[in-house]
Amino acid sequence: MLTIVQKKEAVEELREKFTRAKGIFVADYSGLDVEAVNQLRRSLRTEGEGEYEYRVLKNTMMRRAAEGSEVESIAEYFAGPTALAISYGDPAGLAKALVNYAKEHEAFELRGGLLDGRAIDSSEVETLATLPSLDQIRAKLVGLIQAPAQKIAMVLGAPAGQLARVVEAVSYTHLRAHETND
């Protein structure tokens, strides 16, 4: 059992995590065995490359940590067996992992969450899960940025290439003319 000092430290630590979080998702994990929960933790650690965290805490501690912050708007979800999944990076990737896990484990139920300071319900978490991940968006953006640059390079390079071909043709013509005169 935790001492009062340890509880206060845990609440402060959670409050600090709430301030760094890009997305927070709340789930009911009742009915899951320990191995299933550990499987989820391992997969989130791997998929999130250290940017996802899965915690099971007492509801009173979560409510205290949420007091006076934007997380307080989802405190209604802190009832019964409650787990928090926190993303410090890509919230869409975490939502996708949680929704996929919920499909595989009926006992795992997403209640809702917090995204950019706004409370969202479970259907919005599912919608978020359909969006491309941050890495996929970055890749598309880089592709969009590179495509015009490549076209500009081709357009700018084309006149120089044409000029080189004209010079080569003229020099070839002059060379052939000198050969026939000799």
Secondary structure as the mmCIF struct_conf table of DSSP 4:
data_model
#
loop_
_struct_conf.conf_type_id
_struct_conf.id
_struct_conf.beg_label_comp_id
_struct_conf.beg_label_asym_id
_struct_conf.beg_label_seq_id
_struct_conf.end_label_comp_id
_struct_conf.end_label_asym_id
_struct_conf.end_label_seq_id
HELX_RH_AL_P HELX_RH_AL_P1 ILE A 4 ARG A 20
BEND BEND1 LYS A 22 LYS A 22
STRN STRN1 GLY A 23 ASP A 28
TURN_TY1_P TURN_TY1_P1 SER A 30 GLY A 31
HELX_RH_AL_P HELX_RH_AL_P2 VAL A 34 GLU A 47
TURN_TY1_P TURN_TY1_P2 GLY A 48 GLY A 50
BEND BEND2 GLU A 51 GLU A 51
STRN STRN2 TYR A 52 VAL A 56
HELX_RH_AL_P HELX_RH_AL_P3 ASN A 59 ALA A 66
TURN_TY1_P TURN_TY1_P3 GLU A 67 GLY A 68
BEND BEND3 SER A 69 SER A 69
HELX_RH_3T_P HELX_RH_3T_P1 GLU A 70 TYR A 77
BEND BEND4 ALA A 79 PRO A 81
STRN STRN3 THR A 82 SER A 87
BEND BEND5 TYR A 88 GLY A 89
HELX_RH_AL_P HELX_RH_AL_P4 PRO A 91 GLU A 104
TURN_TY1_P TURN_TY1_P4 GLU A 106 ALA A 107
STRN STRN4 GLU A 109 LEU A 115
TURN_TY1_P TURN_TY1_P5 ASP A 116 GLY A 117
STRN STRN5 ARG A 118 ASP A 121
HELX_RH_AL_P HELX_RH_AL_P5 SER A 122 ALA A 129
TURN_TY1_P TURN_TY1_P6 THR A 130 THR A 130
BEND BEND6 LEU A 131 LEU A 131
HELX_LH_PP_P HELX_LH_PP_P1 PRO A 132 SER A 133
HELX_RH_AL_P HELX_RH_AL_P6 LEU A 134 ASN A 181
#
